[in-house]
């Protein structure tokens, strides 16, 4: 196993390769000869005003394979601090894992050499920020799309692909023919994952868009925004006390106005004029009249329920931002992301990169029959404590075997 030092993106491998290094072998396929053409995206749309009807319409279209509105809805959901934070926590937890390449099985020397060649320009092929964007759309939509843009490296003499993430509003799925399509400036074209043109990261092989967080969180996010709005309106009435200015019943109007003006200068709160009768009819006074109600707790409970939906859906637990210090979240990393969620995310990404990025690279640089030499990406999801305990166990086992042999 050849390991990228530290965490992914912490070190940029040099692209410099000795000129004696072999380039693409004779007879290997070439991107331009394979009909690959750099495509351009249409202008990314934007829609920022959402109500219940618009959200339901977007989700219904999403479930039918039309992702134009749901992708714009996902963009709008990024305004929620809870969704943005939970999504970033899950994505960055994956991107920050130790990363390495394993050589493929088969021809050992050839496959080891393939790993070394890929390591030279891996940060150029799949920068960490590109992987983060792919993961983000993968979680939001249940899929993510990227184009492979090929360039010839004159130093290494290799064809090098680099990933360009496309906005999912450009993607369609036509169920009648089971085919993905993407809208480009050249029109609508089919997506063929692994052909050297496109990389399609999916949450499952069957209708992956149904596993997108946008289906689960769009309505709770909208409800939360309504609760915030209603609470703000409630606070306008109940949050600031009304000042009651008490004046003598028979006071002169000029005196009344002078007294009220003096009170108004105290702040922006509402002032009500109340004439005094009875024993206090000859005096001036001021008191605060507060609206007494506990109805604001309903807004808090509704918002808390929506917040829990977000963290449960994205992190697998709601014990992250609200948990008591020292509380352990079973099966999670230090950020509260469930480990099985992380394992699923990195497994999907590793499979897509190996099948749809590295195999085309091997085909164009090592030959048509060399796709089996494509390296296998791997992220280490086990906590360091588990790895240390495993290493200690192997060491103790080795020591025991030595002692056993010494007594034979």
C-alpha positions in Angstrom: 0.0 0.0 0.0 1.3 3.4 -1.0 0.0 6.2 1.2 -0.5 9.9 0.5 1.2 11.6 3.4 -1.1 12.7 6.2 -4.6 13.7 5.2 -5.7 14.2 1.6 -4.7 17.6 0.3 -2.0 18.2 2.9 0.8 17.7 0.4 0.8 18.4 -3.3 2.7 15.8 -5.2 5.2 17.1 -7.7 4.3 16.8 -11.4 7.9 16.7 -12.5 8.9 13.4 -14.0 12.3 12.5 -15.5 12.1 12.7 -19.3 13.2 9.1 -19.5 9.9 8.0 -17.8 7.7 6.1 -20.3 4.6 7.9 -21.5 1.5 6.3 -22.9 2.3 3.0 -24.6 2.1 2.6 -28.3 -1.4 1.7 -29.5 -3.1 3.0 -26.3 -6.4 4.8 -26.8 -6.4 8.6 -26.9 -9.2 10.9 -25.5 -9.6 12.8 -28.7 -9.8 9.6 -30.7 -12.5 8.2 -28.4 -15.0 10.9 -29.3 -14.6 12.7 -26.0 -15.3 16.4 -26.2 -15.2 19.1 -23.5 -18.8 20.1 -22.8 -19.9 23.4 -21.2 -22.7 23.9 -18.7 -25.7 26.1 -19.2 -26.1 29.1 -16.9 -26.9 27.7 -13.4 -30.4 28.9 -12.5 -31.4 30.4 -9.2 -34.7 30.6 -7.3 -35.0 32.0 -3.8 -38.7 32.3 -3.0 -40.1 29.0 -1.7 -43.5 28.2 -0.3 -45.2 24.9 0.5 -46.7 24.5 -3.0 -43.3 25.2 -4.7 -41.4 22.8 -2.4 -43.9 20.0 -3.0 -43.8 20.6 -6.8 -40.0 20.4 -6.7 -40.0 17.2 -4.7 -42.6 15.6 -6.9 -40.5 16.4 -10.0 -37.4 15.2 -8.3 -39.0 11.8 -7.6 -39.9 11.5 -11.3 -36.3 12.1 -12.4 -36.4 15.9 -13.1 -33.9 17.6 -10.8 -34.0 21.2 -12.1 -36.1 22.6 -9.3 -34.9 20.3 -6.5 -31.3 21.3 -7.2 -32.2 24.9 -6.8 -34.2 24.0 -3.7 -31.0 22.4 -2.3 -29.1 25.5 -3.0 -31.7 27.5 -1.0 -31.5 25.1 1.9 -27.9 26.0 2.3 -29.1 29.2 3.9 -30.1 27.2 7.0 -27.2 27.3 9.5 -28.2 23.9 10.9 -28.2 22.2 7.5 -25.0 23.9 6.3 -23.2 22.9 9.5 -24.4 19.3 9.6 -23.6 18.8 5.9 -20.1 20.3 6.3 -19.5 18.1 9.3 -20.3 14.9 7.4 -18.5 15.9 4.2 -15.3 17.2 5.9 -15.2 14.2 8.2 -14.9 12.1 5.1 -12.5 14.4 3.2 -10.2 14.6 6.3 -9.7 10.8 6.6 -6.3 9.3 5.9 -6.2 8.5 2.2 -4.1 6.0 0.2 -4.0 3.9 -2.9 -3.9 0.1 -3.0 -2.4 -1.5 -6.1 -4.9 -3.6 -8.0 -4.6 -7.4 -8.0 -2.7 -9.2 -10.7 0.6 -8.0 -12.2 2.3 -6.7 -9.1 5.1 -4.7 -10.7 2.8 -3.1 -13.3 0.2 -2.2 -10.7 2.7 -0.7 -8.3 4.1 1.4 -11.1 0.5 2.6 -11.9 0.0 3.7 -8.3 3.2 5.8 -8.4 2.3 7.4 -11.7 -1.2 8.4 -10.4 0.2 9.8 -7.2 2.3 12.3 -9.2 -0.7 14.2 -10.3 -3.6 13.0 -8.1 -4.1 16.5 -6.6 -4.6 17.7 -10.1 -7.0 14.9 -11.1 -9.2 15.0 -8.0 -8.5 18.1 -5.7 -9.9 17.9 -2.3 -12.3 20.8 -3.0 -13.7 18.9 -5.9 -14.3 15.8 -3.8 -16.0 17.9 -1.2 -18.3 19.4 -3.8 -19.1 15.9 -5.2 -19.9 14.6 -1.7 -22.1 17.6 -1.0 -24.3 17.1 -4.0 -24.2 13.3 -3.4 -25.8 13.9 0.0 -28.2 16.6 -1.1 -29.5 14.9 -4.3 -28.5 11.2 -4.0 -26.1 11.6 -6.9 -23.4 13.9 -8.2 -22.0 14.4 -11.7 -18.5 15.5 -12.8 -16.9 15.8 -16.3 -13.5 14.5 -17.0 -11.4 17.2 -18.7 -8.3 15.6 -20.3 -5.0 17.4 -20.9 -1.6 16.1 -22.0 1.2 16.5 -19.5 4.4 17.2 -21.6 6.6 16.3 -18.6 5.2 13.0 -17.7 3.9 12.4 -21.2 0.6 11.1 -19.7 -3.0 12.0 -20.5 -4.3 13.5 -17.2 -8.0 13.9 -16.4 -9.3 16.5 -14.0 -12.8 16.5 -12.5 -15.2 19.3 -13.0 -18.4 19.1 -10.9 -21.6 19.9 -12.7 -24.7 21.5 -11.1 -27.4 18.7 -10.7 -30.0 21.0 -12.2 -28.6 20.0 -15.6 -29.3 16.3 -15.0 -32.3 14.3 -16.0 -33.2 10.7 -15.7 -35.7 9.2 -18.1 -37.2 6.1 -16.5 -38.8 4.7 -19.6 -35.4 4.0 -21.1 -33.4 3.9 -17.8 -31.0 6.5 -19.1 -29.3 9.5 -17.5 -29.0 12.7 -19.5 -27.2 16.1 -19.0 -28.1 19.4 -20.5 -25.1 21.2 -22.2 -24.6 24.1 -24.5 -24.6 21.5 -27.3 -28.0 20.2 -26.2 -29.1 17.2 -24.2 -26.7 14.2 -24.3 -26.7 10.8 -22.6 -24.4 10.1 -19.6 -22.4 6.9 -19.9 -20.5 6.5 -16.6 -17.0 5.2 -17.1 -16.7 6.2 -20.8 -13.9 8.7 -20.0 -16.3 11.7 -20.3 -18.4 11.5 -17.1 -18.2 10.4 -13.5 -21.6 9.7 -11.9 -21.5 9.2 -8.1 -24.7 7.6 -6.9 -26.1 6.5 -3.5 -27.5 3.2 -4.9 -27.9 1.4 -8.2 -31.7 1.8 -8.1 -33.3 5.3 -8.1 -30.5 6.9 -6.1 -32.2 10.3 -6.1 -34.7 9.0 -3.6 -32.0 8.8 -1.0 -31.1 12.5 -1.4 -31.4 14.7 1.8 -33.4 17.2 -0.2 -36.4 14.9 -0.1 -36.2 14.4 3.7 -35.3 18.0 4.8 -36.9 20.4 2.4 -40.3 20.6 4.2 -38.8 20.6 7.8 -36.5 23.4 6.6 -39.4 25.4 5.3 -41.5 24.8 8.5 -38.5 26.0 10.5 -38.3 29.2 8.5 -42.0 29.8 9.2 -41.5 29.2 12.9 -38.6 31.8 12.9 -40.8 34.3 11.1 -43.8 33.7 13.4 -41.6 33.9 16.5 -40.2 37.2 15.3 -43.7 38.6 14.8 -44.7 37.2 18.2 -41.7 39.0 19.7 -42.9 42.3 18.2 -46.0 42.1 20.4 -44.8 40.2 23.4 -41.1 40.9 23.5 -41.3 44.7 24.3 -43.4 46.1 27.1 -46.0 48.9 26.5 -45.4 52.0 28.6 -48.6 53.3 30.2 -48.3 57.1 31.0 -50.6 58.1 33.7 -51.8 61.7 33.8 -54.3 63.6 35.9 -57.8 63.5 34.5 -58.1 67.3 34.3 -54.6 68.2 33.3 -54.0 70.8 30.7 -53.4 69.4 27.1 -50.0 71.2 26.8 -48.9 69.6 30.0 -50.1 66.2 28.8 -48.2 66.5 25.5 -45.0 67.6 27.2 -45.2 64.6 29.6 -45.8 62.1 26.8 -43.0 63.6 24.6 -40.6 63.2 27.5 -41.6 59.5 27.8 -41.3 58.9 24.1 -37.7 60.0 24.1 -36.9 57.1 26.4 -36.9 54.6 23.5 -38.9 53.2 20.6 -41.5 51.2 22.7 -45.2 51.9 22.3 -46.7 54.4 24.8 -50.3 54.5 25.8 -51.9 57.6 27.5 -54.1 56.7 30.5 -56.0 59.4 32.5 -56.1 58.9 36.2 -59.2 59.0 38.2 -60.1 58.4 41.8 -57.5 58.8 44.5 -54.7 59.2 41.9 -56.5 61.7 39.6 -54.2 64.6 40.4 -50.9 62.7 39.8 -48.6 61.7 36.9 -47.2 58.2 36.7 -45.5 55.6 34.4 -45.8 51.8 34.4 -44.8 49.0 32.0 -47.6 46.7 30.7 -46.1 43.4 29.6 -48.0 40.8 27.5 -47.9 37.6 29.6 -47.9 34.4 27.6 -45.8 31.3 27.3 -46.9 30.6 23.7 -43.3 31.3 22.5 -42.4 27.8 23.8 -44.4 26.3 20.9 -42.0 28.0 18.4 -39.0 26.8 20.3 -40.3 23.2 20.3 -41.1 23.3 16.6 -37.7 24.6 15.7 -36.0 22.1 18.0 -37.9 19.3 16.2 -36.9 20.5 12.8 -33.2 20.8 14.0 -33.3 17.3 15.2 -34.6 16.1 11.8 -31.5 17.7 10.2 -28.9 16.2 12.4 -30.5 12.7 12.4 -30.8 12.7 8.6 -27.3 13.9 7.9 -25.3 12.7 10.9 -27.3 9.8 12.2 -27.7 11.3 15.6 -29.0 14.5 17.2 -26.4 14.5 19.9 -24.0 16.8 18.2 -24.6 20.6 18.7 -26.9 20.0 21.7 -25.2 17.2 23.5 -23.8 17.4 27.0 -19.9 17.5 27.2 -18.5 14.1 27.8 -21.4 12.2 26.2 -20.2 9.5 23.9 -22.1 8.9 20.6 -21.8 5.2 19.8 -20.5 4.3 16.4 -19.4 7.8 15.5 -16.2 9.7 15.0 -15.2 12.7 17.2 -17.5 15.0 15.3 -20.6 12.9 15.9 -20.9 11.4 12.4 -22.0 7.8 12.5 -19.1 5.7 11.3 -21.3 3.5 9.1 -22.5 6.7 7.3 -18.8 7.7 6.7 -18.0 4.2 5.5 -20.8 4.2 3.0 -19.8 7.7 1.7 -16.2 6.8 1.1 -17.0 3.4 -0.3 -19.2 5.0 -2.9 -16.6 7.6 -3.8 -13.8 5.1 -4.0 -15.8 2.9 -6.3 -16.7 5.8 -8.6 -13.2 7.1 -8.8 -11.7 3.7 -9.5 -14.3 2.7 -12.1 -14.9 6.0 -13.8 -11.7 8.0 -13.4 -8.8 5.7 -12.9 -9.8 3.0 -15.3 -10.2 5.4 -18.2 -6.8 6.9 -17.2 -5.3 3.4 -17.4 -6.9 2.8 -20.7 -5.5 6.0 -22.3 -2.0 5.6 -20.8 -1.3 1.9 -20.2 -3.3 0.3 -23.0 -6.8 -1.0 -23.7 -6.1 -4.2 -21.8 -4.7 -2.4 -18.8 -7.8 -1.1 -17.0 -7.3 -3.8 -14.4 -4.1 -1.9 -13.3 -6.1 1.1 -12.2 -5.2 1.8 -8.5 -7.9 1.4 -5.8 -8.5 4.6 -3.7 -9.1 4.0 0.0 -10.0 6.1 3.0 -9.2 4.8 6.5 -12.4 5.1 8.5 -11.3 3.2 11.6 -10.4 5.5 14.5 -6.7 5.8 15.4 -7.4 4.2 18.8 -8.7 1.1 17.0 -5.6 1.0 14.8 -3.3 1.4 17.8 -5.1 -1.4 19.7 -4.8 -3.7 16.7 -1.1 -2.9 16.3 -0.6 -3.6 20.0 -2.5 -6.9 19.7 -0.2 -8.0 16.8 2.9 -7.0 18.8 1.7 -9.0 21.9 1.0 -12.0 19.7 4.4 -11.8 18.1 6.0 -11.6 21.6 4.0 -14.6 22.7 5.1 -16.6 19.7 8.7 -15.8 20.4 8.4 -16.9 24.0 6.6 -20.1 22.9 9.4 -21.0 20.5 12.0 -20.3 23.1 10.5 -23.0 25.4 10.2 -25.6 22.6 
